Amino acid sequence: MTDSQKSDETAVVANEEEVQAPAAADAGVESAAPADEAAESAPTPASPTPRPAPSHTPSPAAFAARPKAAASVIPAAPAAQPTAVSLAEAAKWGRAEGDGHVFLTIDGEEQPVGQYPGVSTDEALAYFARKYEDVVAQIVLMEHRVESKAPATDMQKTVDHLREQLAERNMVGDIRTAESRLDALTGQISELEKSEKAAHEAARSAELAAREAIVSEAESIASQDPSQVQWKTSSARMNELFESWKTAQKNGIRLGRSNEDALWKRFRSARTVFDRHRRAYFSQLDSTNSAAKVAKEQLIEEAEALSGSTDWGFAAGEYRRLMDQWKATPRASRKDDDALWLRFRAAQDVFFSNRQAANDEIDQQYTANLAVKEELIVEAQALLPIADLNAAKKSLQSIRDRWEEAGKVPRADMGRIEAGLRKVEDAVREAEEDKWRRSNPETKARTNSALSQLEAAIVGLKEDLEKAENAGDQRRIKNAREALEAREAWLDQIQRSASDLA
């Protein structure tokens, strides 16, 4: 129950207590209690005068049965003076007699509501009018709660209680209007309850979808191929999903035992499968790591045995083979694999360091050969550009012979030296190919045919241009002139090619 509902219930209970407080006094009047008993229960003049409280509505039979002298049974002190507005409004719906009897007018008929003896008629009427105003105040409070869309829990119960109070006819006021407002509240509360129910169902559906999403993701993680799972990331995510489930279970909307049990079974099953796969994977991984460690230790032994070899070619080939096998071997655990790789690499480094030292010593011996080949490159480059192909070929052959006699050069200079000679060799080869193209009979024949066709086309275009000029047709003149210029350009190009071939 919300705080506002508790406040309403407190107000209702207070009103009920206020209504029940003077019940004994009214009952005493209705039962015509002896004067001495009433006198004993009456307050002394020195004691504070209590405010009269509402009474239950006596029946018309009780009014008829009780003696008129009963009015003096319960002496009462004057109550608070009602406002004129309250009295004026109350006078529309009821009246009071001199003996304190008060009547309500409803549907054109008078009904007795109770008696307040020992006070003026205005005070008696105001007392029962205030009871009506208390009910109206609670109606206004309920209307405000409905308008603000407060939780509808127990609202209808309060409305029913207020309707029962009005039905007792123990107050003075516009009863029918109050009942109409309660009728309106009943409809509004019904709509509010429907709205709350719809909102609750929507929230419940959203909560169900959220739980379903948690379960579905857990099942998706559990269904992955164990060999492809990122275990660290997936384990962390599965733990996050479990925490989300616990939070939803603790703070979320209840989904019903059947729904929650079914979802929990699925979620628990997914976690169980995931944990089983993880244990199996790491168990297999430990076995694989152990086998990989043994295999790589064997490769390291071979590499260390080769590290002192001076058979440079054979040993280098063996190291390439060992490296290929190393790459093909599965990884051991990260710690073991890193340590194994350092040992394997160290054995290779010993061998290649020894080979490099040997090569450096050999390079020192080849330094003189380098100077000879550099002079030969200068001599070869002097042949460019090639003017006499036959002479260039003869000179290049002499350079090649001396190149072979010069011997090897240091490894660091080998690429540069070879590229220098290759440039001259490529130039001689291109000159030979160009000579062949120009002396090719088939090429010459195609060139002569093209020349004949172009010359004939040019003659025809000149005739067309002359006719267009005589006719004064500018469009034909333009087209004929452009076509003629294009053909003449082609002819000039082909004539130059034919001259080269000749």
C-alpha positions in Angstrom: 0.0 0.0 0.0 1.4 3.4 -0.9 1.8 6.4 1.5 -1.1 8.2 -0.1 -3.3 5.1 0.2 -2.3 4.8 3.9 -3.2 8.5 4.4 -6.6 7.9 2.9 -7.1 4.8 5.1 -6.0 6.8 8.1 -8.5 9.5 7.3 -11.2 7.0 6.8 -10.4 5.3 10.1 -10.3 8.7 11.9 -13.7 9.5 10.4 -15.1 6.2 11.5 -13.8 6.8 15.0 -15.3 10.3 15.0 -18.6 8.7 13.8 -18.5 6.0 16.5 -17.5 8.3 19.4 -20.9 9.9 20.0 -22.7 6.7 19.2 -23.1 5.9 22.8 -24.7 9.3 23.5 -27.2 8.9 20.6 -27.9 5.3 21.6 -28.6 6.6 25.1 -31.1 9.0 23.7 -32.7 6.4 21.5 -33.0 3.9 24.4 -34.2 6.5 26.8 -31.5 6.0 29.5 -32.4 7.2 33.0 -31.5 10.7 33.8 -29.3 9.8 36.7 -27.1 7.6 34.5 -26.8 10.4 31.9 -25.9 12.8 34.6 -23.2 10.6 35.8 -21.7 10.3 32.3 -22.0 14.0 31.6 -18.8 16.2 32.0 -18.6 18.5 35.0 -18.8 22.3 34.4 -15.1 22.6 35.2 -13.9 20.1 32.7 -13.3 21.1 29.1 -16.2 20.7 26.8 -15.6 18.0 24.2 -16.5 18.6 20.6 -19.6 16.6 19.6 -18.8 13.8 17.1 -21.1 12.3 14.4 -23.6 9.7 15.3 -25.0 6.7 13.4 -28.3 7.6 11.7 -31.2 6.5 13.9 -34.1 4.9 12.2 -37.5 6.6 11.9 -39.0 4.0 14.3 -36.4 5.0 16.9 -37.5 8.6 16.6 -41.1 7.7 17.0 -40.4 5.4 20.0 -38.2 7.6 22.2 -39.8 10.2 24.6 -39.5 13.9 24.0 -37.8 14.4 27.4 -34.8 12.4 26.2 -33.3 15.5 24.6 -32.1 16.6 28.0 -30.3 13.4 28.8 -27.0 14.4 27.2 -26.0 17.9 28.0 -23.6 19.4 25.6 -21.6 22.6 25.4 -21.9 24.9 22.4 -19.8 23.8 19.4 -17.8 26.0 17.2 -19.9 28.5 15.4 -20.4 27.4 11.7 -19.8 29.9 8.9 -22.8 31.5 7.2 -21.9 30.0 3.9 -21.9 26.5 5.4 -25.3 27.1 7.0 -26.8 28.6 3.9 -25.7 25.6 1.8 -26.8 23.2 4.5 -30.2 24.9 4.7 -30.8 23.9 1.1 -30.6 20.2 2.0 -31.9 20.0 5.6 -33.3 21.6 8.7 -33.1 21.4 12.5 -35.8 21.6 15.1 -35.5 23.2 18.4 -35.0 20.0 20.3 -31.9 19.2 18.2 -33.5 16.8 15.7 -32.1 17.3 12.2 -33.7 16.2 9.0 -32.3 15.7 5.4 -34.2 16.5 2.3 -33.5 14.1 -0.5 -35.5 13.4 -3.6 -38.2 15.8 -2.2 -38.6 13.8 1.0 -37.4 14.5 4.5 -35.4 11.8 6.4 -34.2 12.1 10.0 -30.4 12.0 10.3 -29.9 12.4 14.1 -30.2 14.7 17.1 -27.8 17.2 18.7 -29.5 18.3 21.8 -28.6 21.3 24.0 -27.4 23.6 21.1 -29.0 26.0 18.7 -30.7 24.8 15.6 -27.9 26.4 13.5 -25.2 24.5 15.5 -27.2 21.2 15.2 -27.6 21.6 11.5 -23.9 22.7 11.0 -22.8 19.6 13.0 -24.4 17.2 10.5 -23.4 19.4 7.6 -19.8 19.1 8.6 -20.1 15.3 8.4 -21.2 15.7 4.8 -18.3 18.1 4.2 -15.9 15.5 5.6 -17.1 13.0 3.1 -16.9 15.6 0.2 -13.3 16.4 1.3 -12.4 12.8 1.0 -14.2 12.7 -2.4 -12.1 15.7 -3.6 -8.9 13.9 -2.3 -9.9 10.8 -4.3 -10.5 12.9 -7.4 -7.1 14.5 -7.1 -5.5 11.1 -6.7 -7.3 9.8 -9.8 -6.4 12.9 -11.8 -2.7 12.6 -10.8 -2.9 8.9 -11.7 -1.8 7.7 -8.3 -1.7 3.9 -7.7 -5.3 2.6 -7.9 -4.8 0.0 -5.2 -7.7 0.2 -2.6 -9.1 3.3 -4.3 -12.3 1.5 -5.1 -12.5 0.2 -1.6 -12.3 3.8 -0.3 -15.0 4.9 -2.7 -17.3 2.0 -1.6 -16.7 3.1 2.0 -17.7 6.7 1.2 -20.7 5.4 -0.6 -21.7 3.4 2.5 -21.4 6.5 4.6 -23.6 8.5 2.3 -26.1 5.6 2.3 -26.4 5.8 6.1 -28.1 9.3 5.6 -26.6 10.6 8.9 -25.4 13.9 7.4 -26.9 17.0 5.6 -25.8 18.0 2.1 -26.2 17.3 -1.6 -26.1 13.6 -1.2 -27.1 12.8 -4.9 -24.3 15.0 -6.2 -21.8 13.3 -3.9 -23.1 9.9 -5.1 -22.8 11.1 -8.7 -19.2 12.1 -8.1 -18.5 8.7 -6.6 -20.1 7.1 -9.6 -17.8 9.1 -11.8 -14.8 8.1 -9.6 -15.8 4.4 -10.0 -15.6 4.7 -13.8 -12.3 6.6 -13.6 -10.8 4.2 -11.2 -11.8 1.3 -13.4 -10.0 3.0 -16.3 -7.0 3.7 -14.1 -6.9 0.1 -13.0 -7.1 -1.0 -16.7 -4.3 1.4 -17.5 -2.2 0.2 -14.6 -2.9 -3.4 -15.6 -1.8 -2.7 -19.2 1.3 -0.9 -17.9 2.0 -3.8 -15.6 1.6 -6.3 -18.4 3.8 -4.2 -20.7 6.5 -4.0 -18.0 6.1 -7.7 -17.4 6.5 -8.4 -21.1 9.5 -6.2 -21.2 11.0 -8.0 -18.1 10.2 -11.3 -19.8 11.9 -10.2 -23.0 14.9 -9.0 -21.0 15.2 -12.3 -19.1 14.7 -14.2 -22.4 17.5 -12.1 -23.9 19.8 -13.1 -21.0 19.0 -16.7 -21.5 19.3 -16.6 -25.3 22.7 -15.0 -25.1 23.9 -17.5 -22.5 22.7 -20.3 -24.8 24.4 -18.7 -27.8 27.7 -18.6 -25.9 27.3 -22.2 -24.7 26.6 -23.4 -28.2 29.9 -22.1 -29.7 32.5 -24.5 -31.0 34.8 -24.9 -28.0 37.9 -24.7 -30.3 36.7 -21.3 -31.5 35.7 -19.7 -28.2 37.5 -16.8 -26.7 37.4 -18.3 -23.2 38.5 -15.2 -21.3 36.0 -12.9 -23.0 33.2 -15.5 -23.0 33.7 -16.4 -19.3 33.5 -12.7 -18.3 30.4 -12.3 -20.4 28.7 -15.3 -18.9 29.5 -14.0 -15.4 28.0 -10.6 -16.4 24.8 -12.4 -17.6 24.6 -14.3 -14.3 24.9 -11.0 -12.3 22.2 -9.5 -14.6 19.9 -12.5 -13.9 20.4 -12.1 -10.1 19.6 -8.4 -10.3 16.5 -9.0 -12.3 15.5 -11.8 -10.0 15.9 -9.5 -7.0 14.6 -6.2 -8.3 12.6 -7.0 -11.4 8.9 -7.7 -11.9 7.7 -11.1 -10.9 7.1 -13.3 -14.0 5.2 -16.1 -12.5 6.6 -19.3 -11.1 6.2 -21.3 -14.3 7.9 -18.7 -16.5 10.8 -18.0 -14.0 11.4 -21.7 -13.4 11.5 -22.5 -17.2 13.8 -19.6 -17.9 16.1 -20.5 -15.0 16.3 -24.1 -16.1 17.4 -22.9 -19.6 19.9 -20.5 -18.1 21.3 -23.0 -15.7 21.6 -25.6 -18.4 23.5 -23.1 -20.7 25.9 -22.3 -17.9 26.4 -26.0 -17.1 27.2 -26.8 -20.8 29.6 -23.8 -21.0 31.5 -24.9 -17.9 31.7 -28.5 -19.1 33.1 -27.3 -22.5 35.5 -25.0 -20.8 36.9 -27.8 -18.5 37.1 -30.2 -21.4 38.8 -27.6 -23.6 41.5 -26.7 -21.1 42.0 -30.3 -20.2 42.7 -31.1 -23.9 44.7 -27.9 -24.2 47.0 -29.1 -21.4 47.5 -32.4 -23.2 48.2 -30.6 -26.5 50.6 -28.1 -24.8 52.5 -31.0 -23.3 52.8 -32.8 -26.7 53.9 -29.5 -28.4 56.5 -28.9 -25.7 58.0 -32.3 -26.3 58.0 -31.9 -30.1 59.6 -28.4 -29.9 62.3 -29.6 -27.5 63.3 -32.3 -30.1 63.5 -29.5 -32.8 65.7 -27.5 -30.4 68.1 -30.4 -29.9 68.5 -30.7 -33.7 69.0 -26.9 -34.0 71.6 -26.9 -31.3 73.4 -29.8 -32.9 73.7 -27.9 -36.2 74.8 -24.6 -34.6 78.5 -25.5 -34.9 78.4 -26.8 -38.5 80.6 -25.1 -41.2 78.8 -26.8 -44.1 77.0 -23.5 -44.7 74.7 -24.6 -47.5 73.5 -27.9 -45.9 73.1 -26.4 -42.4 71.1 -23.4 -43.8 68.8 -25.8 -45.6 68.3 -27.8 -42.4 67.5 -24.7 -40.4 64.8 -23.8 -43.0 63.4 -27.3 -42.6 63.4 -27.1 -38.8 61.7 -23.6 -39.0 58.9 -25.1 -41.2 58.4 -27.9 -38.7 58.4 -25.4 -35.8 55.6 -23.3 -37.5 53.6 -26.5 -38.2 53.9 -27.6 -34.5 51.0 -26.5 -32.2 51.8 -23.9 -29.6 52.6 -24.9 -26.1 51.5 -22.8 -23.1 52.5 -19.2 -23.5 55.2 -19.3 -20.8 56.7 -22.6 -22.2 56.4 -21.6 -25.8 58.2 -18.2 -25.3 61.1 -20.0 -23.5 61.3 -22.7 -26.1 61.4 -20.2 -28.9 64.3 -18.3 -27.3 66.3 -21.5 -27.1 65.6 -22.4 -30.8 66.4 -18.9 -31.9 69.6 -18.9 -30.0 70.8 -22.0 -31.7 70.1 -20.4 -35.1 71.8 -17.2 -34.1 75.0 -19.1 -33.3 75.1 -20.8 -36.8 74.2 -17.7 -38.8 76.7 -15.5 -36.8 79.4 -18.0 -37.7 78.4 -18.0 -41.3 78.3 -14.2 -41.5 81.8 -14.1 -40.0 83.0 -16.5 -42.7 81.3 -14.5 -45.4 82.9 -11.3 -44.2 86.3 -12.9 -44.4 85.6 -14.0 -48.0 84.3 -10.5 -48.9 87.7 -9.1 -47.9 89.3 -11.4 -50.5 86.8 -10.2 -53.2 87.5 -6.5 -52.8 90.0 -6.5 -55.7 87.6 -8.2 -58.0 85.1 -5.5 -57.2 87.4 -2.8 -58.6 87.9 -4.7 -61.9 84.2 -5.1 -62.4 83.4 -1.5 -61.7 85.9 -0.5 -64.5 84.2 -3.0 -66.8 80.8 -1.4 -66.0 82.1 2.0 -67.0 83.5 0.6 -70.2 80.1 -1.0 -71.0 78.1 2.1 -70.3 80.2 4.0 -72.8 78.6 1.9 -75.5 75.3 3.8 -74.9 73.5 5.0 -76.9 74.1 2.4 -79.5 75.0 3.7 -82.9 76.6 0.7 -84.5 74.9 -2.5 -83.3 77.5 -4.9 -84.6 80.4 -3.0 -83.0 78.5 -2.7 -79.7 77.8 -6.5 -79.6 81.4 -7.3 -80.3 82.6 -4.9 -77.5 80.0 -6.3 -75.0 81.1 -9.9 -75.6 84.7 -8.8 -74.8 83.5 -7.2 -71.6 81.6 -10.3 -70.6 84.6 -12.5 -71.0 86.7 -10.3 -68.8 83.8 -10.1 -66.3 83.9 -13.9 -65.8 87.6 -13.8 -65.4 87.4 -11.2 -62.7 85.6 -13.6 -60.3 83.3 -13.0 -57.4 82.6 -9.7 -55.6 81.5 -9.0 -52.0 78.0 -10.1 -51.3 76.9 -6.5 -50.4 78.0 -5.2 -53.8 76.8 -8.1 -55.9 73.3 -6.7 -56.8 74.6 -3.3 -57.7 77.4 -4.6 -59.9 75.1 -7.1 -61.7 72.5 -4.4 -62.4 75.1 -2.1 -64.0 76.1 -4.7 -66.6 72.5 -5.8 -67.1 71.5 -2.3 -68.2 73.9 -2.4 -71.1 72.9 -5.9 -72.1 69.2 -4.9 -72.2 70.0 -1.9 -74.4 71.8 -4.1 -76.9 69.0 -6.6 -76.9 66.4 -3.9 -77.6 68.5 -2.6 -80.5 68.5 -6.1 -82.0 64.7 -6.4 -81.7 64.2 -3.0 -83.2 66.4 -3.9 -86.2 64.4 -7.0 -86.7 61.1 -5.2 -86.7 62.2 -2.7 -89.3 63.5 -5.5 -91.6 60.5 -7.7 -91.3 59.0 -8.2 -94.8 55.5 -8.6 -93.5 55.6 -5.3 -91.6 56.8 -3.6 -94.8 54.0 -5.0 -96.8 51.4 -3.8 -94.3 52.9 -0.4 -94.3 52.9 -0.1 -98.1 49.2 -1.2 -98.2 48.2 1.3 -95.6 50.0 4.0 -97.6 48.1 3.2 -100.8 44.8 3.2 -99.0 45.4 6.5 -97.3 46.6 8.2 -100.5 43.4 7.0 -102.3 41.3 8.2 -99.5 43.0 11.6 -99.5 42.3 12.0 -103.2 38.6 11.3 -102.7 38.4 13.7 -99.7 40.0 16.5 -101.8 37.3 16.0 -104.5 34.6 16.1 -101.8 36.0 19.3 -100.4 36.2 20.9 -103.8 32.6 20.0 -104.5 31.4 21.3 -101.1 33.3 24.6 -101.7 31.7 25.0 -105.1 28.2 24.4 -103.6 28.9 26.7 -100.7 27.8 24.1 -98.1 29.6 25.1 -95.0 28.7 21.9 -93.1 30.1 19.6 -95.8 33.1 21.8 -96.2 33.9 21.5 -92.5 33.4 17.8 -92.4 35.4 17.2 -95.5 38.3 19.4 -94.3 38.4 17.7 -90.9 38.5 14.2 -92.5 41.1 15.3 -95.0 43.4 16.7 -92.2 43.1 13.5 -90.2 44.0 11.3 -93.2 47.0 13.5 -94.1 48.3 13.2 -90.5 48.0 9.4 -90.6 49.8 9.4 -94.0 52.6 11.5 -92.6 53.1 9.1 -89.7 53.1 6.0 -91.9 55.5 7.5 -94.3 58.0 8.2 -91.4 57.6 4.6 -90.3 58.2 3.3 -93.8 61.3 5.5 -94.0 62.6 3.9 -90.8 62.0 0.4 -92.2 63.9 1.4 -95.4 
